[in-house]
Amino acid sequence: MPQTEILGRLGTLTTRLAQTMADVDAAQALRFEIFHRENGAQLNTQSMTAERDHDPFDSKCLHLLVECDGEIVGTTRLLIARADGPAEQFYSATEFDLSPFLKAHGSTNIMELGRSCIAAEHRSRRAMELLWHGVWTIALRHNATTMFGCASLPGTAPAENETALTYLQTCATAGAMPRPLAGSARPELPQTPAHTSERRAFAALPALMKGYLRLGARIAPGAVIDHDFGTTDFFVSVEVARINPRYLAHYGEQATRYAA
């Protein structure tokens, strides 16, 4: 077996792509632990029997791993494809109408992120930054023009997330994708009145959503309730050319070197 390629390192943490089925199995085991045991997601029958979170999209994806002393403590899956391919190849199409979004990106390579999670004892900014470092490296390597996916808030009732919903539907959507390009959520949540400070609202967001926004993400209007996972999902897109220059400086030099 060829030597494992380390894409990035921060202290005892490293990030790399899964190389074997055992790597993928370990990532799926971590996802099961977090999504089902910790957060109560109702997974498909096969996942519940195997105690592994998996679905048909896994076989099409690259699986990015974060490790600490050889143990997988974080993961996300990356699906890289041409935008002029079928919408059904992307997980996001199970919740959102992607047709206008894909049409707007022509024949370019785009990269979908999904099933992102980090073990509870490693949910620090350092682990999240390293995960983003790996994502950015792979985006460069495959000439992806856009990164996108479903970003989630925990809970299915608007009242549970009033502060975060207010931010995402007012402050954060000031630079949102125009509705003709964003497609549509099925079904959309009602708008939430804005009665909170921007700083307090941003602080209430999950770490992954904050990461998207720090990179310069745009959020589509509307949201979808995912009852199986117990989340409220938004369609989020980050155009590589629009990424905040501060974060390009943070990840760019090392990521470009690893991707060369």
Secondary structure, DSSP 8 states (H G I E B T S, - for coil): -------EEETTEEEEE--SHHHHHHHHHHHHIIIIIIT-----HHHHHHT----TTGGGSEEEEEEETTEEEEEEEEEEEETTS-GGGSGGGGTB--HHHHHHTTT-EEEEEEEEEE-GGG-SHHHHHHHHHHHHHHHHHTTEEEEEEEEEEE-SSGGGGHHHHHHHHTTGGGG---HHHH--BSS--------S-HHHHHHTS-HHHHHHHHTT-EE-S--EEETTTTEEEEEEEEEGGGS-HHHHHHHHHHHHHHH-
